[in-house]
Structures are given as structure tokens and as C-alpha cells.
Amino acid sequence: MPHTAGDSGMLGWADGVDAALAAIPPVGTTAGTVAAGDDSRFGSGGGSTPDAFVVDAATYGDGTTDSTAHVQAKIALAIANGGGTVLVPYTAAGYAFAGTLTLDARVTMICDSRVTLKAVGTSRTSLILFAGGSTDATLSGFTINGNGVITSAIVNLFGAMTRPTVTGCTILDNYTSQYGIQMAGLGPGADMVDAHIDNNNFDGVGIAVVGHNNHLNTKIRGNRITNCGFGIQMVGNNAAGCTSIDLLIEKNHISSMHPGLGAQYPIQFSGYLGFEHTRPRVIGNTIIGHGTAYADPTTPGTADQISLSSCQDFEVSGNTSNDGGDMGITVALGNLRGKVSDNICLRNNMCGIDIGDPTSIGDRDITITGNVLMNNGQDRLSSGTPAGHAGIAVAGHLVSHVAISGNVLGDDQATHTQAYGVSLQNADMVSLGPDIDAGNITATYFKGTGCTNITKVTTAAF
């Protein structure tokens, strides 16, 4: 679907789908019934109205008949036409697929959002594949069920392509598939440009951006993700000359990460061999209670809610990251020049924001400002140990040039869990304050061992 240039707001749910369908009579009416084998087109094919090729609902919409060859033939007709729309009419049972569908250039596959596409038969890596080399392929409005037979990604964007779009879909599985959507490639030069993953629902599966090629200007916006091990995962591979540039993760809602599915990172940038992510922006996302951290405080989650490594010129702002298994936000393992601002991090098991790691290869030139960091250190409730965690922790080898100011730091619980506002350990060239002490913490600032060149723009004592 088209996107306005520069638009970073949340798009309407399945934007444009309902309008396109309104002109098509429902299945079962005289005008809406499509005879078997009928390849007649809806729309003029001229101007801005694409030709449309309609799937035979009467023959294939029973939820059991294999629809793969029939729907692929409709896609082929659209491709031969120079592009067009494949319309899948509503049936209560949906459509079964024993094979893999391949979308190609300038093909939009669209339906009523109630229509289900279900994988059946033997196991395979994908249900829907976006072809490498394609331009303007779009998948919109479906419920897509991996059904326990898809082993890799239910929807796979693989290879060099421009403006692939998945919007308004519900993608689900019973934890067999690794990902709901995977964006990957064939190596350096196989660039994926202007991908849009907007306003989808994910249940049991998440989104992966895998660095086997360059990802340029990818936007992941307005999605709801639940019950999976990784929500949105960016995997760098700089050793192969691959990276992500200008990746935007915005206004997604991620909750109830599944405790039995690995490390449970709602949002993760990974990479260990250089700056593999340039100018990533993580903006306005909501992450609530991943793992089972507070549904059952004795069995917390196991990982950080927003985790960045190997990023440069990054922005993490306006996110809500509460009730996590470890940290609300972590910036560790080789990050350079970034800003963490205006986030809310409450009741995380350890710290609200963590910069660096005891084994870190260095994080520097980071600004932390305007965040609300309260009631963290919740692992005290299950472990029984004294409060020891902080709203902000700066620790690790080669962590330097960190500026901290304008944050709200405190604890307003009956049983206090957050000991400090800011805790420093093995940090160099850190400027502190002024920050807002909201009360009920041992100290606004705590300086541990190995700290050098610490500057306080505040009267608060260590």
C-alpha cells in the first residue's frame, strides 16, 4: 500500500483495504459469484486503478482444498499484466495451502481482514515468499496461520527488493515458526529498500530483520506482538559487509512474551563486529510485562525489554518499557553517539536504563535525559535481598562520555525496591545532573569502584 513520504505516524488499520473491497459484492450474491476459472478483471486497468484477478472462492474456499496452484496462477496473471491486484473473497472456512505462494513485482494481494490463509500438509520454511528482485509487492488484510507446519518464517521477504509491504494482517502460529515475518537477503549488494511492516497483529511469532544484506529505510510501525520469544529482532552481520541504515521501529505494542521461547527480547538490535546499525530509531513503542515477570513475581522473564548493540547515531525516545525481566532499556556492546530520552521505565526486575556491560567492548557519547525511572529493582521481591538496583546504571569497560540530566528518579511503593537514582561502576567521563529525586531512594547518585572523571552539575552528594 502507498505510504506518504516522511510519514512517521501510526497508519490506519489495514489502510485502504475496506475502500477497495466496498466496490466488490459479497460472495454468494449474483454479482459477486465468480465462476471457476474466470479470470475477469475488476477495475479498468487504466490510470491509478489496478486490474484485479479474483480467486475462485466456490472451489477453493472450503479450508481444506489446496489453493496453492490456483492462487499462484492468479498472481502469475497479474505479473503478466504488468502488475495488479489479486482479490481473495471471504469464506468462513478460509483457504488451505500445502505449498508456498510467491509474490512478485507490482502485485498486491488483498482481502477482507477476516479471510484466513492456513498452511497445511508437510513442514516447510515459509507460507508466503516475496520474490527477490521485486518492486512494490504488497500483502494486505489477511489472517495467516502457520498451523504448526512452517519452520522458519510464515511470511518471508528474501533477497533484494524495493518497497515490499505487509499491512493489516494477523499472523499467528503455535510457536513452531521462528518468525511471523523475516526480512533477509543473499549477501552484499542485495539491498532491501523502503520495506514497510505496518499495523499487523502477531501471536506466537515476531519480526526479524536479518543482516544477510543491507536494509535501507525499513519501517516497522503500529504492530501488536504477543506470546513470542523475540518481538522485533535486528541481527547485524558486518563481517559480510551488511548493515541496517535508517531503520524505524515506531508505535508498536509488545506484551506477554512467552517464557518458554528463548531469551525473550521484545526489541533487540544485535551485532558484535562493528557498527552494524546506523541511525536506528526506536520511538513511541509500548512494552508491558514480557516473560511472566509480574503475573508471577517468582518466575521473572530473562532478558531486557529494549536492547541495543553495535548501533551508531541512534535514538531511543518516547517508549514505555515496564515490568520487564531485567532492564527496561539496555545500551551495551559497542554503541556510539546516541540519545535515550523521554522514556518511561517502571517496575523492571533490575534497572530502568543500563549503559554498558562488564564484558562490553565500549559504549560512548550517550545522552540520557528526560526519562521517568521509578520502582525498578523488582527482583528484590522474589529474592528477598536488599534493594540494590538503580533507575540508571552506567557500568562496564570502556564506557565513557555519558551525560545524564533531567530524569525523574525515585520509588513510591510501600516496599521500596529501587535503591539509587544513578549508579556508576567502572565509568569514565560521566556528567551528572541536575536530575529530579522523587524520593524514597537511598541516594540520587552512587559511585562505585573504577570511576574516573565524574562531573556533577548538582549539589547532591554521592
C-alpha positions as CSV (number, residue, x, y, z in Angstrom):
1,M,0.0,0.0,0.0
2,P,1.3,3.5,-0.6
3,H,2.9,5.5,2.2
4,T,3.2,9.2,2.4
5,A,6.9,10.3,2.1
6,G,8.3,11.1,5.5
7,D,5.2,9.9,7.4
8,S,6.2,8.5,10.8
9,G,2.8,8.4,12.4
10,M,0.7,5.3,13.0
11,L,-1.2,4.3,9.9
12,G,-4.9,3.4,10.0
13,W,-5.6,-0.3,10.5
14,A,-5.4,-2.0,7.1
15,D,-5.4,1.4,5.5
16,G,-7.2,1.4,2.2
17,V,-8.4,-2.2,2.4
18,D,-12.0,-1.5,3.2
19,A,-12.4,1.1,0.5
20,A,-11.1,-1.3,-2.1
21,L,-13.4,-4.1,-1.0
22,A,-16.5,-1.9,-0.7
23,A,-16.9,-1.9,-4.5
24,I,-16.9,-5.7,-4.7
25,P,-20.3,-7.5,-4.0
26,P,-20.1,-10.2,-1.3
27,V,-19.5,-13.8,-2.3
28,G,-22.8,-15.6,-2.8
29,T,-24.7,-12.7,-4.4
30,T,-25.3,-12.8,-8.2
31,A,-22.9,-10.1,-8.9
32,G,-20.2,-11.4,-6.5
33,T,-20.1,-15.0,-7.6
34,V,-17.0,-15.8,-9.6
35,A,-17.3,-18.8,-11.9
36,A,-14.5,-21.4,-11.7
37,G,-11.6,-20.5,-13.9
38,D,-13.0,-16.9,-14.5
39,D,-10.1,-14.5,-14.8
40,S,-12.2,-11.5,-15.4
41,R,-10.9,-8.3,-14.0
42,F,-12.4,-5.8,-11.6
43,G,-11.3,-2.2,-12.4
44,S,-10.4,-0.6,-15.6
45,G,-6.7,-1.3,-15.6
46,G,-6.1,2.3,-16.6
47,G,-5.0,5.3,-14.6
48,S,-4.4,4.6,-10.9
49,T,-6.9,1.7,-10.7
50,P,-5.0,-1.6,-11.0
51,D,-6.5,-4.7,-12.6
52,A,-7.8,-7.3,-10.2
53,F,-7.8,-11.0,-10.5
54,V,-10.3,-12.8,-8.3
55,V,-9.7,-16.2,-6.5
56,D,-12.4,-18.8,-7.0
57,A,-14.0,-19.0,-3.6
58,A,-16.6,-21.5,-4.5
59,T,-14.0,-24.2,-5.4
60,Y,-11.1,-23.3,-3.1
61,G,-12.6,-21.5,-0.1
62,D,-13.5,-24.6,1.9
63,G,-10.5,-24.6,4.2
64,T,-9.3,-28.0,3.1
65,T,-8.7,-27.9,-0.7
66,D,-5.1,-27.0,-1.6
67,S,-5.3,-23.5,-3.1
68,T,-1.6,-23.0,-3.8
69,A,-1.6,-23.6,-7.6
70,H,-4.8,-21.7,-8.2
71,V,-3.8,-18.6,-6.3
72,Q,-0.3,-18.7,-7.7
73,A,-1.8,-18.7,-11.2
74,K,-3.8,-15.6,-10.3
75,I,-0.5,-14.0,-9.2
76,A,1.1,-15.0,-12.5
77,L,-1.7,-13.4,-14.4
78,A,-1.2,-10.1,-12.5
79,I,2.6,-10.3,-13.2
80,A,1.9,-10.9,-16.9
81,N,-0.4,-7.9,-16.9
82,G,2.4,-5.7,-15.7
83,G,1.1,-5.7,-12.1
84,G,-2.3,-5.8,-10.5
85,T,-4.4,-6.9,-7.6
86,V,-5.2,-10.5,-6.5
87,L,-8.5,-10.4,-4.6
88,V,-9.3,-13.3,-2.2
89,P,-13.1,-13.3,-1.4
90,Y,-14.3,-14.0,2.1
91,T,-15.3,-17.5,3.1
92,A,-15.9,-18.7,6.7
93,A,-13.5,-21.6,6.3
94,G,-10.7,-19.7,4.6
95,Y,-8.1,-21.2,2.2
96,A,-5.6,-24.0,2.7
97,F,-2.1,-24.0,1.2
98,A,0.0,-27.2,1.0
99,G,2.8,-25.2,-0.8
100,T,4.4,-21.8,-0.7
101,L,3.0,-18.7,-2.5
102,T,5.4,-16.3,-4.2
103,L,4.5,-12.7,-4.6
104,D,6.4,-10.7,-7.3
105,A,6.7,-7.2,-8.7
106,R,3.7,-4.8,-8.5
107,V,1.3,-7.4,-7.2
108,T,-1.0,-6.6,-4.4
109,M,-2.7,-9.5,-2.7
110,I,-5.7,-8.2,-0.8
111,C,-8.8,-9.5,1.0
112,D,-11.3,-8.8,3.8
113,S,-9.3,-9.0,7.0
114,R,-11.4,-11.9,8.1
115,V,-10.1,-14.2,5.4
116,T,-7.7,-16.9,6.7
117,L,-4.8,-18.4,4.8
118,K,-3.7,-21.6,6.5
119,A,-0.7,-23.8,6.0
120,V,-1.4,-27.5,5.7
121,G,0.5,-30.6,4.8
122,T,4.2,-31.3,5.3
123,S,6.6,-28.9,7.1
124,R,8.3,-26.2,5.0
125,T,10.2,-23.0,5.6
126,S,7.6,-20.4,4.5
127,L,3.9,-20.0,3.6
128,I,4.3,-16.7,1.6
129,L,7.5,-15.6,-0.1
130,F,8.3,-12.2,-1.5
131,A,10.4,-12.8,-4.6
132,G,13.9,-11.4,-4.7
133,G,14.3,-8.5,-7.2
134,S,10.6,-7.5,-6.8
135,T,9.3,-3.9,-6.5
136,D,6.0,-2.8,-4.9
137,A,4.7,-6.2,-3.8
138,T,2.0,-5.9,-1.1
139,L,0.2,-8.3,1.2
140,S,-2.8,-6.8,3.0
141,G,-5.6,-7.7,5.3
142,F,-5.2,-11.5,5.8
143,T,-5.2,-13.8,8.8
144,I,-2.2,-16.0,8.1
145,N,-1.8,-19.2,10.2
146,G,1.4,-21.2,10.2
147,N,-0.6,-24.0,11.7
148,G,2.5,-25.8,13.1
149,V,4.0,-26.7,9.7
150,I,6.1,-23.6,9.0
151,T,9.6,-23.9,10.4
152,S,11.2,-20.6,9.6
153,A,9.1,-17.6,8.7
154,I,5.4,-17.6,7.8
155,V,6.0,-14.5,5.5
156,N,9.5,-14.4,4.1
157,L,10.9,-11.3,2.4
158,F,14.1,-12.7,0.9
159,G,16.6,-11.1,-1.3
160,A,17.0,-7.6,-2.9
161,M,13.7,-5.8,-3.3
162,T,12.2,-2.3,-3.2
163,R,9.1,-1.2,-1.2
164,P,7.7,-4.6,0.0
165,T,4.7,-4.0,2.2
166,V,2.9,-6.2,4.7
167,T,0.0,-4.3,6.3
168,G,-3.2,-5.0,8.3
169,C,-2.6,-8.8,8.6
170,T,-2.9,-11.1,11.6
171,I,0.0,-13.6,11.6
172,L,-0.1,-16.5,14.1
173,D,1.3,-19.9,15.0
174,N,1.7,-22.3,17.9
175,Y,5.4,-21.5,18.4
176,T,6.6,-23.8,15.6
177,S,7.6,-20.9,13.3
178,Q,10.7,-18.9,14.2
179,Y,9.2,-15.7,12.9
180,G,5.9,-14.3,11.6
181,I,7.9,-12.1,9.1
182,Q,11.5,-12.4,8.2
183,M,13.4,-9.9,6.1
184,A,16.7,-11.4,4.9
185,G,18.9,-11.4,1.8
186,L,21.5,-13.0,-0.3
187,G,24.6,-11.0,0.6
188,P,26.2,-7.6,0.0
189,G,24.6,-5.7,-2.8
190,A,21.2,-7.5,-2.3
191,D,19.7,-4.4,-0.7
192,M,16.2,-4.3,0.8
193,V,14.9,-0.7,0.4
194,D,11.9,1.0,1.9
195,A,10.2,-2.1,3.4
196,H,7.0,-1.3,5.4
197,I,5.7,-3.7,8.1
198,D,2.7,-1.7,9.4
199,N,-0.3,-2.3,11.6
200,N,-0.2,-6.1,11.8
201,N,-1.1,-8.4,14.7
202,F,1.4,-11.2,15.6
203,D,0.5,-14.0,18.0
204,G,3.2,-16.6,18.8
205,V,5.6,-15.1,16.3
206,G,7.5,-11.9,15.8
207,I,9.6,-9.9,13.2
208,A,13.2,-10.4,12.2
209,V,15.5,-8.2,10.2
210,V,18.4,-10.4,9.4
211,G,21.7,-8.9,8.1
212,H,22.5,-11.1,5.2
213,N,22.0,-7.9,3.0
214,N,21.7,-4.2,3.6
215,H,18.4,-2.9,5.0
216,L,17.8,0.7,4.0
217,N,14.9,2.8,5.4
218,T,12.9,-0.1,6.8
219,K,9.8,0.9,8.8
220,I,8.2,-1.3,11.4
221,R,5.2,0.6,12.7
222,G,2.0,0.2,14.6
223,N,2.2,-3.6,15.0
224,R,0.8,-5.6,18.0
225,I,3.0,-8.5,19.1
226,T,2.3,-11.1,21.8
227,N,3.3,-14.6,23.0
228,C,6.6,-15.0,21.3
229,G,10.3,-15.3,22.2
230,F,11.5,-12.3,20.2
231,G,9.2,-9.4,19.3
232,I,11.3,-7.4,16.8
233,Q,14.9,-8.6,16.3
234,M,17.6,-6.9,14.2
235,V,20.5,-9.2,13.5
236,G,23.7,-7.5,12.2
237,N,26.3,-9.2,10.0
238,N,29.0,-6.6,9.4
239,A,31.6,-9.3,8.7
240,A,29.8,-9.9,5.5
241,G,29.6,-6.2,4.7
242,C,25.9,-6.0,5.6
243,T,24.1,-3.4,7.8
244,S,20.9,-1.6,8.5
245,I,20.6,2.1,7.8
246,D,17.7,4.4,9.0
247,L,15.6,1.6,10.5
248,L,12.5,2.9,12.2
249,I,10.7,0.9,15.0
250,E,7.7,3.1,16.0
251,K,4.4,2.8,17.9
252,N,4.4,-1.0,18.3
253,H,2.7,-2.6,21.2
254,I,4.6,-5.7,22.6
255,S,3.3,-7.8,25.5
256,S,3.2,-11.2,27.2
257,M,6.4,-12.6,25.8
258,H,6.3,-16.3,26.1
259,P,8.6,-17.6,28.9
260,G,9.4,-20.9,27.2
261,L,10.7,-19.4,23.9
262,G,14.3,-18.3,24.4
263,A,15.7,-15.0,25.5
264,Q,12.5,-13.0,25.3
265,Y,13.7,-9.7,23.9
266,P,10.7,-7.6,22.8
267,I,13.1,-5.3,20.8
268,Q,16.7,-6.2,20.1
269,F,19.5,-4.9,17.9
270,S,22.3,-7.5,17.9
271,G,25.8,-7.4,16.4
272,Y,29.3,-7.8,17.6
273,L,31.7,-7.0,14.8
274,G,31.3,-3.2,14.3
275,F,28.6,-0.6,13.8
276,E,26.1,-2.8,12.1
277,H,23.1,-0.5,12.6
278,T,23.3,3.2,11.6
279,R,20.8,5.8,12.6
280,P,18.2,3.3,14.1
281,R,15.2,5.0,15.8
282,V,13.1,3.2,18.4
283,I,10.3,5.7,19.1
284,G,7.0,5.6,20.9
285,N,6.7,1.8,21.5
286,T,4.9,0.2,24.4
287,I,6.3,-2.9,26.1
288,I,4.4,-4.3,29.0
289,G,5.2,-7.3,31.2
290,H,7.3,-9.6,29.0
291,G,8.0,-13.0,30.3
292,T,6.0,-13.7,33.4
293,A,7.7,-11.0,35.4
294,Y,4.7,-9.7,37.3
295,A,1.9,-12.2,36.6
296,D,4.1,-14.3,38.9
297,P,7.0,-12.4,40.5
298,T,8.7,-15.7,41.4
299,T,9.3,-16.6,37.8
300,P,10.6,-13.5,36.1
301,G,11.5,-13.0,32.5
302,T,15.1,-13.4,31.4
303,A,16.1,-10.5,29.2
304,D,16.0,-6.8,28.5
305,Q,12.9,-5.1,27.0
306,I,14.8,-2.8,24.6
307,S,18.3,-3.9,23.9
308,L,20.9,-2.2,21.6
309,S,24.3,-3.3,20.5
310,S,26.5,-2.2,17.6
311,C,24.5,0.9,16.9
312,Q,25.7,4.4,16.0
313,D,23.8,7.7,15.9
314,F,20.8,6.0,17.5
315,E,17.7,7.4,19.2
316,V,15.5,5.6,21.8
317,S,12.7,8.0,22.8
318,G,9.2,8.2,24.0
319,N,8.9,4.5,24.8
320,T,7.1,2.9,27.7
321,S,9.1,-0.1,28.9
322,N,7.6,-1.5,32.1
323,D,7.5,-4.8,34.2
324,G,10.5,-6.4,32.4
325,G,12.6,-9.4,33.3
326,D,15.9,-7.5,33.5
327,M,16.3,-3.9,32.2
328,G,13.8,-1.6,30.7
329,I,16.4,-0.3,28.2
330,T,19.9,-1.6,27.7
331,V,22.7,0.0,25.6
332,A,25.7,-2.3,25.6
333,L,28.3,-3.9,23.4
334,G,29.7,-1.2,21.1
335,N,27.3,1.7,20.7
336,L,28.4,5.1,19.6
337,R,26.6,8.5,19.7
338,G,23.1,8.1,20.8
339,K,20.2,9.6,22.8
340,V,17.9,7.9,25.3
341,S,15.2,10.4,26.1
342,D,11.7,10.8,27.4
343,N,11.1,7.1,28.1
344,I,9.1,5.7,31.0
345,C,10.7,2.6,32.7
346,L,8.8,1.3,35.7
347,R,9.0,-1.8,37.9
348,N,11.6,-3.7,35.8
349,N,13.4,-6.5,37.6
350,M,16.7,-4.8,37.6
351,C,17.4,-1.3,36.3
352,G,15.3,1.1,34.3
353,I,18.2,2.0,31.9
354,D,21.5,0.3,31.7
355,I,24.6,1.5,29.8
356,G,27.5,-0.9,29.3
357,D,28.2,-4.4,30.4
358,P,31.0,-6.0,32.4
359,T,32.3,-7.6,29.2
360,S,31.4,-4.7,27.0
361,I,33.6,-3.6,24.1
362,G,32.8,0.0,24.8
363,D,29.8,2.4,24.6
364,R,30.4,6.2,24.4
365,D,28.9,9.6,23.6
366,I,25.5,8.8,25.0
367,T,22.9,11.3,26.4
368,I,20.3,10.1,28.9
369,T,17.7,12.8,29.6
370,G,14.0,13.4,30.4
371,N,13.2,9.8,31.4
372,V,10.9,8.7,34.2
373,L,12.6,5.8,36.1
374,M,10.7,4.6,39.1
375,N,10.2,1.4,41.2
376,N,12.8,-0.7,39.4
377,G,14.7,-3.5,41.1
378,Q,11.7,-5.7,41.5
379,D,13.8,-8.8,41.8
380,R,14.1,-7.9,45.5
381,L,10.5,-9.1,46.0
382,S,11.3,-12.6,44.8
383,S,14.9,-12.9,46.1
384,G,14.5,-11.2,49.4
385,T,17.8,-9.3,49.0
386,P,18.1,-5.7,50.0
387,A,17.3,-3.1,47.3
388,G,20.4,-2.6,45.2
389,H,19.4,-1.6,41.7
390,A,19.1,1.9,40.2
391,G,17.0,3.9,37.8
392,I,20.1,4.3,35.6
393,A,23.2,2.1,35.8
394,V,26.4,3.0,34.0
395,A,29.0,0.2,34.2
396,G,31.4,-1.7,32.1
397,H,34.8,-1.5,30.5
398,L,35.4,1.5,28.2
399,V,32.1,3.2,28.9
400,S,32.7,6.9,28.6
401,H,31.3,10.3,27.7
402,V,27.8,9.8,29.1
403,A,25.7,12.8,30.0
404,I,22.8,12.3,32.5
405,S,20.3,15.0,33.3
406,G,16.6,15.9,33.7
407,N,15.5,12.4,34.7
408,V,12.9,11.6,37.4
409,L,14.3,9.0,39.8
410,G,12.6,7.5,42.8
411,D,10.4,4.9,44.4
412,D,6.8,5.4,45.6
413,Q,6.0,1.8,46.6
414,A,5.2,0.6,50.1
415,T,8.1,-1.8,49.8
416,H,11.0,0.1,48.2
417,T,13.0,-1.8,45.5
418,Q,15.0,0.9,43.7
419,A,18.0,1.8,45.8
420,Y,19.6,4.6,43.7
421,G,18.7,7.1,41.1
422,V,22.0,6.7,39.2
423,S,24.7,4.0,39.9
424,L,28.2,4.2,38.4
425,Q,30.8,1.5,38.1
426,N,34.0,1.5,36.0
427,A,32.7,4.5,34.1
428,D,34.8,7.4,32.7
429,M,33.9,11.0,31.8
430,V,30.3,11.0,33.1
431,S,28.4,14.2,33.7
432,L,25.6,14.1,36.3
433,G,22.6,16.3,36.8
434,P,20.6,18.0,37.6
435,D,18.1,15.2,37.9
436,I,14.8,15.1,39.9
437,D,14.9,13.0,43.1
438,A,11.3,11.8,43.5
439,G,12.1,10.4,46.9
440,N,12.3,7.1,48.8
441,I,15.7,6.0,47.4
442,T,19.0,5.6,49.3
443,A,20.8,8.2,47.2
444,T,20.3,10.1,44.0
445,Y,23.8,9.2,42.8
446,F,26.0,6.3,43.8
447,K,29.7,6.0,42.7
448,G,31.3,2.6,42.9
449,T,34.8,1.5,42.1
450,G,36.7,2.2,38.9
451,C,35.1,5.5,38.2
452,T,37.1,8.4,36.8
453,N,36.4,12.0,35.6
454,I,32.9,12.2,37.1
455,T,31.4,15.7,36.9
456,K,28.3,16.6,38.9
457,V,26.2,19.6,37.8
458,T,24.3,19.3,41.1
459,T,24.7,19.6,44.8
460,A,23.5,16.1,45.5
461,A,26.2,14.0,47.3
462,F,27.3,10.6,46.4
